[in-house]
Amino acid sequence: MLKQQTRLVALSAYFLDLGLTIGAFFAAHLLRSWVFPAALPSSFPTPLYPMANYAVLLPWIVLIWSVSLFATRSYKSQRTTPLATQVILAARVAFGSSLVLAAVVFVFRYNFVSRPWIALFAILDFVALTAGRLGIRLAARGARKRGYNYRTLLIVGTGRRAMSLTDSIRIHSHWGLRVVGFIGDGHHFDEERAGAPLLGEIGNLPQVLTNPEEPVDEVVFVVSRRRLAELDEAFALCEELGILTRVALDFLPLSLARIELEEFEGVPLLTFTTTPTDPFALLTKRSVDIALSVILLLFAAPLLTAVSLAVQLSGRGPILFRQSRCGLNGRLFTLYKFRTMVDGAHERLAEVAHLNEMTGPVFKSANDPRVTFVGRLLRKWSLDELPQLFNVLLGDMSLVGPRPPLPEEVLRYERWQRRRLSMKPGITCLWQVSGRNEVDFDRWMELDLEYIDNWTPMLDFKILAKTIPAVLSGRGAR
């Protein structure tokens, strides 16, 4: 179902499978060389050639097993594939690939390779691949039972097909999906069976999708073909907000099978999304986030200590300022910054509201009397944002992405501006390197959407490279 996340998990599972296969390769040589001859000396009178000889098979194994793993569609679904199916796939990969390997050994005359070793390798590989799949399933189910790794769905439709979809979600709770509610389409609604409330009719969709109390990750349309043709505005709304949208297409003919579809209990779903979904690119982004954050924190440790001392001496109040911000799809998280204002500054916001120099639902002022002397220096060089590296490590933020807004600011957003929440917030962004507070609010929002629409890992690297001179110049800092 959740393709953009499933691909990332599948990529990790592929490397795990490859690692397990290589481990089985070495284990088979070890067992065949030492363990079996010692236990049954008459069964294996001929010793194996050393591992240096067998190493020539490793490139073949990587190639054959990679082709086999993807050809058998082993990673089609991690949430909804039954364990029995995964065990069968593991058997096909292990034993089928071993037969191909045996053919390679014969064709290229690798006469040093032991046939019993190939059989032992196939068995160990099957056991390892099966154990790996079982481990992933158990880890994923454990995480979902603890409330992690789940997605919230809003279902548009209350007919038989919508209820059937809901039943499947309820039965397979380990998939990590939660229905937050339904949007009516004229059918009778059985709330007891649905297990989630009716949140209104299609006209209430804007209020439902912008409700800060219940963020929605995906909208699934399960309506008739006739009704679907009447929902142009609903689709445009989801696109405008940057919310991933799916449509149940089980009423369509098989001629559409050429389109890339996802399958949910036999129901084909067509996915619409305005956010990046490339698994390799997203994995690169997260890897860079973790690696650079760790490096920066290690190198900046003396600076963090010095800034902490300066903030402590600047006046009464905590060293770290904690504030609730809106993250991915409106999820609330705690943002960390060095304190730059006097204690109790938030309660004095009304007193300085007339000093606001920004348009839109944000407050920015170059002459904010609540900012301390140390705070002005920290803001000028963006040193107050260094603790957000911990937010990056926790996964609430990225190094590059739209800046995380306050919940009260989001409530005042125009509809098109909410789409900036469809990507994980960051420490720096296009706005940060384009003059920051010298850019008006609407242009700020447009820059964030440009970033989302044109995102690539290379764009992140360019923004990171531009951030250094932007910070050193102090341009637009307030």
C-alpha positions in Angstrom: 0.0 0.0 0.0 2.5 2.6 1.1 4.7 2.6 -1.9 7.1 5.4 -1.1 7.9 3.9 2.3 7.7 0.4 1.0 10.4 1.0 -1.5 12.8 2.3 1.1 12.1 -0.8 3.3 12.5 -3.0 0.2 15.8 -1.4 -0.6 17.0 -2.1 2.9 15.6 -5.6 2.7 17.5 -6.2 -0.5 20.8 -5.3 1.0 20.0 -7.5 4.0 19.2 -10.4 1.8 22.4 -9.9 -0.2 24.3 -9.7 3.1 22.7 -12.9 4.4 23.5 -14.7 1.1 27.1 -13.7 1.3 27.2 -14.8 4.9 25.7 -18.2 3.9 28.5 -18.4 1.3 31.2 -18.2 3.9 29.3 -20.3 6.4 28.9 -23.1 3.8 32.6 -23.1 3.1 33.4 -23.2 6.9 31.0 -26.0 7.6 32.1 -28.1 4.6 35.8 -27.5 5.4 35.9 -27.9 9.1 32.8 -29.0 10.9 31.5 -31.8 8.6 34.9 -33.5 8.0 35.7 -33.5 11.7 32.3 -35.0 12.6 32.0 -37.4 9.6 35.5 -38.0 8.2 34.4 -40.8 5.9 31.7 -38.8 4.3 33.9 -36.0 3.0 37.2 -37.5 2.2 38.2 -34.7 -0.2 39.1 -31.3 1.4 37.8 -28.1 -0.1 40.0 -25.7 -2.0 40.8 -22.6 0.1 38.4 -19.6 0.3 40.7 -17.6 -2.1 39.7 -20.0 -4.9 36.0 -19.8 -4.1 36.1 -16.0 -3.9 35.8 -15.9 -7.7 32.2 -17.0 -7.3 31.2 -13.9 -5.2 30.6 -11.6 -8.2 28.5 -14.3 -9.8 26.5 -14.7 -6.6 25.8 -11.0 -6.3 24.6 -10.8 -9.9 22.5 -14.0 -9.9 20.9 -13.4 -6.5 20.2 -9.7 -7.3 18.4 -10.7 -10.6 16.5 -13.5 -8.8 15.4 -11.3 -5.9 13.9 -8.7 -8.1 12.7 -11.1 -10.8 10.6 -12.9 -8.2 9.2 -9.6 -7.0 10.3 -10.4 -3.5 9.8 -6.8 -2.5 6.4 -6.1 -3.9 4.9 -5.6 -0.5 6.3 -5.8 3.0 3.1 -4.9 4.9 0.6 -7.1 3.2 2.5 -10.2 1.9 1.8 -13.3 3.9 4.7 -15.0 5.6 4.0 -18.3 3.7 4.4 -16.4 0.4 7.7 -14.9 1.6 9.0 -18.4 2.6 8.1 -19.7 -0.9 9.9 -16.7 -2.5 13.0 -17.4 -0.3 13.0 -21.0 -1.4 12.7 -20.0 -5.1 15.6 -17.5 -4.7 17.9 -19.8 -2.8 17.4 -23.0 -4.7 16.7 -21.5 -8.1 19.8 -19.3 -7.9 21.9 -22.1 -6.7 20.9 -24.1 -9.8 22.0 -21.2 -12.0 25.3 -21.0 -10.0 25.8 -24.7 -10.6 25.4 -24.1 -14.3 27.9 -21.2 -14.2 30.4 -23.5 -12.4 29.9 -26.1 -15.2 30.1 -23.7 -18.1 33.2 -21.9 -16.9 34.8 -25.1 -15.7 35.3 -24.1 -12.1 36.3 -27.7 -11.4 37.5 -26.8 -7.8 33.9 -26.2 -6.7 32.4 -28.9 -4.5 28.9 -30.1 -5.5 28.1 -30.9 -1.8 29.2 -27.3 -1.0 26.7 -25.9 -3.5 23.9 -28.0 -1.9 24.9 -26.9 1.6 25.1 -23.2 0.4 21.6 -23.4 -1.0 20.2 -24.8 2.2 21.9 -22.3 4.4 20.9 -19.4 2.1 17.2 -20.5 2.3 17.4 -20.6 6.1 19.1 -17.2 6.2 16.7 -15.5 3.8 13.7 -17.0 5.7 15.1 -15.8 9.0 15.7 -12.4 7.6 12.1 -12.0 6.4 10.8 -13.3 9.7 13.0 -10.8 11.6 11.8 -7.9 9.5 8.1 -8.9 10.0 8.5 -9.2 13.8 10.4 -5.9 14.1 7.8 -4.1 12.0 4.9 -5.6 14.0 6.6 -4.7 17.2 7.1 -1.1 16.2 3.5 -0.8 15.1 2.2 -2.2 18.3 4.1 0.6 20.1 2.5 3.2 17.9 5.3 3.7 15.4 5.5 3.4 11.7 1.8 3.8 11.0 -0.1 5.9 8.5 -3.4 7.7 9.0 -6.0 7.3 6.2 -9.2 9.3 5.4 -11.6 7.3 3.3 -13.9 9.1 1.0 -16.9 6.8 0.5 -19.2 4.8 2.8 -20.5 2.1 0.4 -19.9 -1.6 0.4 -16.4 -1.3 -1.2 -15.3 1.3 1.3 -16.5 -0.9 4.2 -14.7 -3.9 2.7 -11.5 -2.0 2.5 -11.9 -0.9 6.2 -12.5 -4.5 7.2 -9.2 -5.5 5.6 -7.4 -2.8 7.5 -8.9 -3.8 10.8 -8.1 -7.5 10.2 -4.5 -6.8 9.3 -3.6 -4.4 12.1 0.1 -5.3 11.6 0.0 -3.3 8.4 0.3 -0.1 10.4 -2.7 1.7 8.9 -5.3 3.6 10.9 -8.5 5.0 9.5 -9.2 8.4 11.1 -12.7 8.8 9.6 -14.9 8.8 6.5 -16.4 11.3 4.1 -19.9 10.4 3.1 -21.0 9.9 -0.5 -24.7 9.3 -0.1 -24.6 5.7 1.1 -25.8 4.5 4.5 -23.1 4.7 7.1 -22.6 2.0 9.7 -20.3 3.6 12.3 -20.2 0.4 14.4 -18.8 -1.6 11.5 -16.6 1.2 10.2 -14.9 1.7 13.5 -14.2 5.4 12.8 -16.6 8.4 12.7 -18.3 10.1 9.7 -16.5 13.4 9.5 -18.9 15.0 7.1 -19.8 15.2 3.4 -17.5 16.1 0.5 -18.0 19.8 1.2 -16.4 19.3 4.6 -13.2 17.9 3.1 -11.1 21.2 3.4 -11.9 21.5 7.2 -11.1 17.8 7.8 -7.8 17.9 5.9 -6.6 21.1 7.7 -7.7 20.0 11.2 -4.5 20.3 13.4 -5.9 17.8 15.9 -5.9 14.9 13.4 -3.3 15.0 10.7 -4.1 13.0 7.6 -1.3 11.2 5.7 -3.4 9.8 2.8 -6.8 10.2 1.3 -8.4 7.1 -0.3 -11.3 7.6 -2.7 -13.6 4.5 -2.7 -16.5 5.8 -4.8 -18.4 4.8 -7.9 -17.1 5.8 -11.4 -20.0 8.2 -11.8 -19.3 9.8 -8.4 -15.5 9.9 -9.1 -16.1 12.2 -12.1 -17.8 14.7 -9.8 -14.8 15.0 -7.4 -12.4 17.2 -9.4 -12.3 19.9 -6.7 -11.6 17.2 -4.1 -8.6 16.0 -6.1 -7.4 19.5 -6.6 -7.7 20.2 -2.9 -5.5 17.2 -2.0 -3.0 18.2 -4.6 -2.9 21.7 -3.3 -2.3 20.5 0.2 0.3 18.1 -0.9 -1.5 15.1 0.6 -0.9 11.7 -1.0 -4.1 10.6 -2.8 -5.3 7.1 -3.8 -8.2 6.0 -5.8 -9.8 2.5 -5.7 -10.1 1.4 -9.3 -11.6 -2.1 -8.9 -14.5 -1.0 -11.1 -12.2 -0.3 -14.1 -11.4 -2.9 -16.9 -8.2 -4.8 -17.0 -7.0 -2.8 -20.0 -5.6 -0.3 -17.5 -3.2 -2.9 -16.1 -0.4 -1.2 -18.1 -0.6 1.7 -15.6 1.6 1.2 -12.5 -0.9 0.3 -9.8 -0.7 -0.8 -6.2 -2.7 -3.7 -4.9 -4.6 -3.7 -1.7 -6.3 -7.1 -1.0 -7.0 -7.4 -4.7 -8.2 -3.8 -5.1 -6.0 -1.8 -7.5 -5.2 1.7 -6.3 -3.8 4.6 -8.4 -1.5 6.9 -6.5 -1.2 10.7 -6.9 1.4 12.6 -5.0 3.2 15.9 -5.4 6.1 15.0 -3.0 9.3 13.1 -3.9 9.0 9.3 -3.7 12.3 8.0 -5.2 13.5 5.5 -2.6 17.2 5.8 -3.5 17.1 9.6 -3.4 15.2 9.6 -0.1 17.5 7.1 1.5 20.5 9.2 0.4 18.8 12.3 2.0 18.3 10.5 5.3 21.8 9.0 5.3 23.4 12.4 4.6 21.2 14.0 7.4 22.5 11.4 10.0 26.1 11.5 8.9 26.5 15.3 8.6 24.5 15.9 11.9 26.9 13.6 13.8 30.0 15.1 12.3 28.7 18.7 12.9 27.8 18.0 16.5 31.2 16.4 17.2 33.1 19.3 15.6 30.8 21.9 17.1 31.0 20.5 20.7 33.3 23.3 22.0 31.2 25.9 20.3 28.0 24.5 21.8 29.6 24.6 25.2 30.6 28.3 24.8 27.2 29.3 23.5 25.5 27.5 26.3 27.6 29.4 28.8 26.9 32.7 27.1 23.1 32.1 27.0 23.2 31.2 30.7 25.0 34.4 31.6 22.6 36.5 29.4 19.8 36.4 31.8 17.2 34.3 33.7 15.7 31.4 31.8 16.7 28.0 30.3 19.6 27.6 28.0 17.5 25.6 25.5 14.3 27.0 24.2 11.7 24.3 23.4 8.8 25.0 21.2 6.0 23.0 19.5 6.3 23.2 15.7 4.5 21.5 12.8 6.4 18.9 11.0 5.6 16.4 8.2 1.9 16.6 7.3 1.2 18.8 10.3 2.6 16.5 13.0 3.6 18.3 16.1 7.2 17.9 17.5 9.4 19.8 19.9 11.9 22.0 18.3 15.2 22.9 20.1 17.0 26.2 19.9 19.3 28.2 22.1 17.3 30.8 24.0 17.7 34.3 22.4 14.9 36.1 24.2 14.2 37.2 27.8 12.3 34.7 30.0 8.5 34.9 29.4 8.9 36.5 25.9 6.0 34.6 24.4 3.6 36.1 26.9 4.7 39.6 25.7 4.0 39.0 22.0 0.9 41.2 22.0 3.0 44.1 23.3 5.3 44.0 20.3 2.8 42.9 17.6 2.9 46.4 16.1 6.7 46.0 15.3 6.1 43.1 12.9 7.9 43.7 9.6 6.6 40.6 7.7 3.4 40.0 5.8 1.4 36.9 6.4 0.8 34.9 9.7 4.4 35.2 11.0 6.2 37.7 13.3 9.6 39.0 12.4 11.1 42.2 13.7 14.6 43.6 13.6 14.0 45.7 16.7 12.2 43.2 18.9 12.9 44.4 22.5 12.5 40.9 23.8 15.7 39.7 22.2 18.8 39.7 24.4 22.2 41.1 23.3 23.6 37.6 23.2 20.5 36.5 21.3 21.0 39.1 18.6 24.5 37.7 18.0 23.3 34.2 17.9 20.6 35.0 15.5 22.9 37.0 13.2 25.1 33.9 12.7 22.3 31.4 13.1 24.1 29.8 16.0 20.8 29.6 17.9 19.7 26.9 15.5 22.6 24.5 16.2 20.5 22.3 18.7 18.2 21.5 15.8 20.8 19.0 14.7 19.4 16.8 17.4 15.9 17.2 15.8 17.5 15.9 12.6 19.0 12.9 14.3 15.6 12.2 15.9 14.0 12.2 12.4 11.7 15.2 13.1 13.6 17.4 10.7 16.1 17.2 7.8 19.2 19.4 7.2 17.4 20.9 4.2 13.6 21.5 3.9 10.9 24.1 4.6 11.3 25.8 7.9 8.9 24.3 10.6 6.1 26.7 11.4 4.2 27.4 14.6 0.8 25.6 14.9 -1.0 29.0 15.2 0.7 30.2 12.0 -0.5 27.1 10.1 -4.1 27.8 11.2 -3.9 31.1 9.3 -2.3 29.6 6.2 -4.1 29.9 2.9 -4.9 26.5 1.4 -2.2 26.5 -1.2 0.4 27.3 1.5 -0.3 24.2 3.5 1.4 22.0 0.9 4.8 23.1 2.3 4.0 20.7 5.2 4.1 17.8 2.8 7.9 17.5 3.1 9.9 17.1 6.3 11.0 20.5 7.6 14.7 21.5 7.6 17.3 23.7 9.3 18.1 25.5 6.0 16.1 26.0 2.8 15.8 28.1 -0.3 14.3 30.9 1.8 17.3 30.8 4.1 19.8 31.3 1.3 17.6 33.9 -0.6 17.7 36.7 2.0 15.5 35.2 4.8 13.5 38.0 6.3 14.1 40.3 3.3 11.8 37.9 1.4 8.0 38.6 1.9 5.8 35.8 3.2 4.1 34.8 -0.1 7.5 34.5 -1.8 8.8 32.5 1.1 5.9 30.0 0.6 6.6 29.9 -3.1 10.2 29.1 -2.6 9.3 26.2 -0.3 6.9 24.8 -2.9 9.6 25.2 -5.6 11.9 23.2 -3.4 9.4 20.4 -3.0 8.5 20.3 -6.7 12.1 20.3 -7.9 13.8 18.3 -5.1 16.8 16.1 -5.7 19.8 15.2 -3.5 21.9 17.6 -5.6 19.5 20.5 -4.8 20.1 19.8 -1.1 23.9 19.9 -1.6 23.6 23.2 -3.5 21.5 24.7 -0.7 23.9 23.4 2.0 26.8 24.9 0.0 25.0 28.3 -0.2 24.0 28.3 3.4 27.6 28.8 4.6 28.2 32.2 2.9 24.6 33.2 3.7 25.1 32.6 7.4 28.5 34.3 7.4 27.1 37.4 5.7 24.2 37.6 8.2 21.9 38.8 5.4 18.3 39.0 6.4 18.9 37.7 10.0 16.5 39.0 12.7 
